[in-house]
C-alpha cells in the first residue's frame, strides 16, 4: 500500500509507539493479580495483570519463566519486573516480564535491608562480640517447634555423631505472627537457666515469609544477649536471616548445625579410633618380637636336671680318665723295673749274695710302687669326695632347692623378690612353680 510522506503506515506507527514506550518507561516494578494465564508449547507464559480498575497484557518468555520458583496460578498477587512495550504485528500494548515475585516481598526485602544495616551499625554482627563455642559440649539446647522436621534431622545427626550428649528442647513456634516473640522468649529462658553449654536455633526451609520470624529484631537481640553460644541453622544454604548474622556461628542447614555442635566429639572419636588402631598394631608387634626373643632364649635354656646329669657324666668321665692314667703309669713303671732288673741280671755276677741284693731291691721297689699307688688312690678318693660335695644332686638330696626367677636367673637374695612375683623351685625329684605372697629382708619371702 502506498502512503504519502505525511501519512504513517500502521507498521511505522507501531514501531514508533514501541520505541517511545520502551524509551519513556525503563524497567519497573508493577503489582497486580494474575488472570487469563496461558502456558504455550514453546514454554512462554501469557497472562494479564489487573487491579480493580485496569489490566495489561503480559508475556514472559521461556528463558525468564524457568526462573520462577513456584507454580503460577490465576488469582495470585505478584510483583513483576517489566519492560513496557508494544507487540507490533497486532498493535497490542504489553509488558515484557523479566522476573516475578510474590506480592509484598519487595517490602520484606526492604525491611530486611534496613534492619540489617541498623544492627550492623550498632555492632551486633561484629566478630568481636561472637562467643567461643565449646569444643566438647555435654548438654545442648534446641530451640524449635516440637513437630518440626528440622528437629528430627537434628536429633538424628546428634545421635549419630555424639549419642552421649544430653539434649534440652525449648519449644517455640517457627512461623506466624507470634513466632518471633516465642523464639526470643525461648532463647531468654535457656540463657537464664544456664543449664546447657550451647544453643541450636533451627528451622527447615521455606519462603521468605515462612522464615520472617528469624528476621525480627527481637530475635536478633535475644541471640546477642544470650549467655550461651548460639549456632543458627535456619532454612537452606541459600537462606540468610538476621538471626544467622547475630548468631555466633551460622550453619547452612539444621543438620549442619548439629554437625558443627558435635565437631569436637566427632574428631576426638576419630582420633581415639586412630590411636587405638596404632596401639593395637604396636602391641601386636611387641608381642611378636618378644615371642621371637623367647624362642631364641628357649634354645639356650637348659633344665637344672639336665645340667646335673651333664655334671655327673663329666665327673664319671674324669674318674675313668684318672683310673686309666694311674694304670698306665703303673704299667710303665713296672715295665721300666722289669727292664732294669733284666739288665742287672745280665751284668751282675750270679751269686747268692748278689741275687739276694737284687731281690731286696726288687722288694723295695715294689713297696715304693705300692706306696705311690696308694697315695694316688688316696688323692683320687679325696678328689671324688670333694666332687661329691659339689654335686648339685647331693645338695638337693639333703633337702635344699634351687630357686630361679621368670627369666631363669638364680635367686640368691630375698631383696630381689617382690610380692606377686612368680618363681620356679627345683628339688631333688621334680620342680614346682610358686608365687611370692610377702617378702621382707628380715624374714625372707613367703611363697605359695
C-alpha positions in Angstrom: 0.0 0.0 0.0 1.4 3.4 -1.0 1.2 6.3 1.5 2.3 9.9 1.2 5.3 11.3 3.2 2.9 12.9 5.7 1.0 9.7 6.4 2.4 6.9 8.6 1.8 3.2 7.9 0.5 1.1 10.7 3.8 -0.7 10.8 5.7 2.5 11.2 3.2 3.8 13.8 3.5 0.7 15.9 7.3 0.7 15.6 7.5 4.3 16.8 5.0 3.6 19.5 7.1 0.6 20.8 10.3 2.7 20.7 8.6 5.5 22.6 7.2 3.3 25.3 10.5 1.4 25.8 12.4 4.7 25.9 10.0 6.5 28.3 9.4 3.5 30.6 12.5 1.7 31.6 12.4 -1.5 33.7 10.0 -1.0 36.6 8.1 -3.0 39.2 4.3 -3.4 38.6 1.9 -5.0 41.1 -1.3 -6.8 40.1 -3.3 -10.0 40.1 -2.7 -12.8 37.5 -5.5 -13.6 35.2 -6.0 -15.4 31.8 -2.8 -17.4 32.4 -1.7 -19.5 29.4 1.3 -21.7 29.0 2.3 -22.1 25.4 4.0 -25.2 24.0 7.1 -23.1 23.4 7.4 -22.5 27.2 6.4 -18.8 27.1 3.8 -17.6 29.6 0.9 -15.3 28.6 -1.3 -13.6 31.2 -2.8 -10.4 32.3 -2.0 -8.3 35.3 -5.0 -6.4 36.7 -6.2 -4.4 39.6 -9.7 -3.1 40.4 -9.8 -0.6 37.5 -7.5 -1.8 34.7 -5.4 -4.6 33.2 -2.4 -5.0 31.0 -1.3 -7.9 28.7 1.9 -9.6 29.8 4.4 -12.0 28.2 7.2 -13.9 30.0 9.5 -15.7 27.7 10.7 -19.2 28.4 14.2 -18.2 29.5 12.7 -16.0 32.1 9.7 -18.2 33.1 12.1 -21.0 34.1 13.4 -18.9 37.0 10.0 -18.7 38.7 10.4 -20.9 41.8 6.7 -21.5 42.5 3.7 -22.6 40.5 1.9 -19.7 38.9 -1.9 -19.7 39.1 -4.8 -17.2 38.3 -5.7 -15.0 41.2 -2.2 -14.8 42.6 -1.0 -11.4 43.7 2.5 -10.7 42.2 5.0 -8.0 41.6 6.5 -8.0 38.1 9.8 -6.5 37.0 8.7 -5.5 33.5 9.6 -3.6 30.3 6.7 -1.6 28.9 6.4 -2.4 25.2 4.1 -3.0 22.3 3.6 -6.1 20.1 3.9 -4.5 16.7 2.1 -7.1 14.5 -1.1 -6.7 16.4 -0.6 -3.3 18.0 -1.2 -4.7 21.4 0.2 -2.9 24.5 2.0 -5.4 26.6 4.5 -5.8 29.5 7.6 -8.0 28.8 8.1 -9.6 32.2 11.8 -10.1 33.3 11.1 -11.6 36.8 8.3 -12.2 39.2 8.0 -12.3 43.0 5.1 -12.8 45.3 3.4 -9.5 46.3 4.8 -7.9 49.4 8.3 -9.4 49.0 9.7 -6.1 48.0 8.6 -4.6 51.2 10.0 -7.5 53.1 13.4 -7.2 51.4 13.5 -3.5 52.1 12.6 -4.1 55.8 15.4 -6.8 55.9 17.9 -4.5 54.4 17.0 -1.6 56.8 17.2 -3.8 59.9 20.4 -5.4 58.8 22.1 -2.0 58.2 20.9 -0.6 61.5 22.0 -3.6 63.6 25.3 -3.9 61.7 26.0 -0.2 62.5 25.4 -1.0 66.2 28.0 -3.7 66.0 25.5 -6.5 66.7 27.1 -8.7 63.9 30.7 -7.8 64.7 33.1 -10.7 65.1 34.5 -9.2 68.3 31.3 -10.0 70.1 31.0 -13.6 68.9 31.3 -16.1 71.7 33.7 -19.0 71.6 31.9 -22.3 71.0 32.7 -25.2 73.4 34.7 -27.9 71.8 33.2 -30.7 73.9 29.7 -29.6 75.0 27.9 -32.0 77.3 24.4 -30.6 77.1 22.9 -28.9 74.1 19.7 -26.8 73.9 17.5 -26.9 70.9 15.0 -24.0 70.1 12.4 -25.1 67.5 8.9 -26.5 67.2 8.5 -30.0 68.7 6.8 -31.1 65.5 9.3 -29.6 63.0 11.1 -31.8 60.6 14.2 -29.8 61.4 14.1 -31.2 65.0 14.1 -34.8 63.7 17.0 -34.0 61.4 19.0 -32.5 64.3 18.2 -35.4 66.7 19.3 -38.0 64.0 22.6 -36.1 63.4 23.3 -35.7 67.2 22.6 -39.4 67.9 24.8 -40.5 65.0 27.8 -38.3 66.0 27.6 -37.9 69.8 24.9 -40.2 71.3 26.1 -39.4 74.8 25.0 -35.7 74.6 22.2 -34.6 76.9 19.6 -32.6 75.0 17.1 -29.9 76.2 14.2 -28.8 74.0 12.9 -25.2 74.4 9.7 -25.3 72.3 8.7 -22.3 70.2 6.7 -21.5 67.1 8.8 -21.2 64.0 6.3 -19.4 61.7 3.5 -16.9 62.1 2.9 -13.6 63.8 3.7 -14.9 67.3 6.7 -16.9 66.3 9.4 -14.2 66.8 8.3 -13.4 70.4 8.2 -17.1 71.3 11.7 -17.7 69.8 13.1 -14.7 71.7 11.5 -15.9 74.9 12.9 -19.4 74.5 16.4 -18.0 74.0 16.0 -15.9 77.1 14.7 -18.9 79.1 17.7 -21.0 78.1 20.1 -18.2 78.9 18.5 -17.6 82.3 18.5 -21.3 83.3 22.1 -21.7 82.1 21.7 -25.5 82.0 23.3 -26.0 78.6 26.7 -25.4 77.1 25.4 -24.5 73.6 22.1 -23.5 71.9 20.9 -24.5 68.4 18.3 -22.3 66.8 17.0 -24.3 63.9 14.2 -24.4 61.4 13.6 -26.1 58.0 13.4 -24.4 54.6 10.6 -22.2 53.3 9.8 -18.9 51.6 11.0 -15.5 52.9 7.5 -15.1 54.5 7.9 -18.5 56.3 11.3 -17.6 57.7 10.4 -14.0 58.5 10.2 -14.6 62.3 14.0 -15.0 62.2 14.3 -11.6 60.6 12.7 -9.8 63.5 14.8 -7.5 65.7 13.6 -9.1 68.9 15.1 -12.5 67.9 18.4 -10.9 66.9 18.7 -9.0 70.2 17.8 -12.2 72.2 20.6 -14.1 70.5 23.1 -11.2 71.1 22.1 -11.0 74.8 22.3 -14.8 75.4 24.8 -16.0 77.9 25.2 -19.2 75.9 26.9 -19.6 72.5 24.4 -19.9 69.7 24.6 -21.8 66.4 21.8 -21.0 63.9 20.6 -23.5 61.3 17.7 -21.8 59.5 16.3 -22.8 56.1 18.5 -23.9 53.3 22.1 -23.0 52.4 20.9 -20.0 50.2 18.7 -18.6 53.0 20.3 -16.0 55.2 18.3 -14.3 58.1 19.1 -11.6 60.6 19.3 -14.4 63.2 22.1 -16.1 61.2 24.0 -12.8 61.3 23.6 -12.3 65.0 24.4 -15.9 65.9 28.0 -16.9 67.0 28.1 -19.4 64.1 25.8 -19.9 61.1 25.2 -23.3 59.7 23.8 -23.9 56.2 21.0 -26.3 57.4 19.7 -27.7 60.7 21.7 -30.9 60.2 24.8 -28.9 59.6 24.2 -27.0 62.8 24.1 -30.4 64.7 27.3 -31.4 63.0 29.1 -28.2 64.0 27.9 -28.6 67.6 29.4 -32.1 67.7 32.5 -31.5 65.7 34.9 -31.7 68.6 33.4 -35.0 69.8 33.4 -36.4 66.3 37.0 -35.5 65.7 38.0 -36.9 69.1 36.3 -40.2 68.4 38.0 -40.5 65.1 41.4 -39.7 66.7 40.8 -42.2 69.5 39.9 -44.8 66.9 43.1 -44.0 65.0 45.2 -44.2 68.2 43.5 -47.4 69.2 44.4 -48.9 65.8 48.0 -47.7 66.2 48.2 -49.1 69.8 46.9 -52.5 68.7 49.4 -52.6 65.9 52.2 -51.7 68.2 51.1 -54.2 70.8 50.9 -57.0 68.3 54.4 -56.1 67.0 55.8 -56.0 70.6 54.2 -59.4 71.4 55.6 -60.9 68.2 59.0 -59.5 68.9 59.0 -60.8 72.5 57.8 -64.2 71.4 60.7 -64.4 68.9 63.1 -63.4 71.7 61.6 -66.1 74.0 62.1 -68.6 71.2 65.7 -67.7 70.9 66.2 -67.8 74.7 64.5 -71.1 75.0 67.1 -72.6 72.7 69.8 -71.6 75.2 67.8 -72.6 78.3 68.9 -75.9 79.9 66.8 -77.5 82.7 68.7 -77.9 86.0 68.2 -81.6 86.0 69.9 -81.7 82.6 72.8 -79.6 83.9 73.2 -82.0 86.9 73.2 -85.0 84.5 75.9 -83.4 82.4 78.0 -82.7 85.6 77.5 -86.3 86.7 78.6 -87.6 83.3 81.6 -85.3 83.4 82.6 -86.5 86.8 82.3 -90.1 85.7 84.5 -89.3 82.7 87.1 -87.6 84.8 87.2 -90.6 87.2 87.6 -93.0 84.3 90.4 -90.9 82.8 92.1 -90.8 86.2 91.9 -94.6 86.7 93.3 -95.1 83.2 96.1 -92.7 83.8 97.1 -94.4 87.1 97.0 -97.9 85.4 99.1 -96.6 82.5 101.7 -95.1 84.8 101.8 -98.3 86.9 102.4 -100.4 83.8 105.1 -98.0 82.6 106.9 -98.2 85.9 106.6 -101.9 86.1 108.0 -102.3 82.6 110.9 -100.0 83.4 111.5 -102.0 86.5 111.5 -105.3 84.7 113.9 -104.0 82.1 116.2 -102.7 84.8 116.0 -106.0 86.6 116.8 -107.8 83.4 119.8 -105.6 82.7 121.1 -106.0 86.2 120.7 -109.8 86.0 122.8 -109.8 82.9 125.6 -107.6 84.2 125.9 -108.6 87.8 127.6 -111.8 89.0 125.1 -114.6 89.6 126.0 -115.3 93.2 123.6 -115.9 96.0 124.8 -112.7 97.6 124.1 -110.6 94.6 120.9 -112.4 94.0 119.8 -111.6 97.5 120.7 -107.9 97.0 118.7 -107.8 93.8 115.7 -109.4 95.4 115.9 -106.9 98.2 116.0 -104.0 95.7 113.0 -105.5 93.9 111.1 -105.8 97.1 111.9 -102.2 98.0 110.9 -101.0 94.5 107.6 -102.9 94.7 107.0 -101.4 98.1 107.7 -97.9 96.7 105.3 -98.6 93.8 102.6 -99.7 96.2 103.1 -96.7 98.3 102.9 -94.3 95.3 99.8 -96.2 94.1 98.2 -95.9 97.5 98.9 -92.1 97.5 97.4 -91.7 94.1 94.4 -93.7 95.1 94.0 -91.6 98.2 94.3 -88.4 96.2 91.7 -89.7 93.7 89.4 -90.6 96.7 89.8 -87.1 98.1 89.1 -85.5 94.7 86.0 -87.8 94.3 84.8 -86.8 97.8 85.2 -83.2 97.0 83.4 -83.6 93.8 80.6 -85.4 95.5 80.2 -82.5 97.9 80.0 -80.1 95.0 77.5 -82.3 93.2 74.1 -80.3 93.0 72.2 -83.6 93.2 73.8 -84.3 96.6 72.8 -80.8 97.8 69.2 -81.2 96.6 69.1 -84.7 98.2 69.8 -83.1 101.6 66.6 -81.1 101.4 67.9 -78.0 99.6 66.3 -76.5 96.5 67.2 -74.2 93.6 65.1 -71.0 93.0 65.0 -69.2 89.7 63.0 -66.2 88.6 60.9 -65.9 85.5 64.0 -65.2 83.4 65.8 -68.3 84.6 68.2 -66.4 86.8 69.3 -67.9 90.2 67.7 -66.1 93.2 70.2 -65.8 96.0 68.9 -62.6 97.7 65.4 -62.1 99.1 65.6 -58.4 98.3 65.4 -59.3 94.6 61.9 -60.7 95.1 58.6 -58.9 95.5 55.1 -59.8 96.3 53.1 -61.3 93.4 56.3 -62.5 91.6 56.3 -66.0 90.1 59.4 -68.3 90.7 60.4 -71.8 89.8 61.7 -74.2 92.6 63.8 -77.2 91.5 64.0 -80.1 94.0 65.9 -83.4 94.1 63.0 -85.0 92.3 61.0 -82.7 90.0 60.2 -78.9 90.2 57.3 -76.6 91.2 56.1 -73.1 90.4 55.3 -70.7 93.2 54.1 -67.1 93.8 55.6 -64.8 96.4 53.0 -63.7 98.9 55.1 -61.4 101.1 58.8 -60.6 101.2 61.0 -58.8 103.8 64.7 -58.5 104.3 64.5 -59.9 107.8 62.2 -62.9 107.4 62.6 -63.7 103.7 59.9 -64.4 101.2 56.7 -66.4 101.9 55.6 -68.3 98.8 52.6 -70.3 97.9 
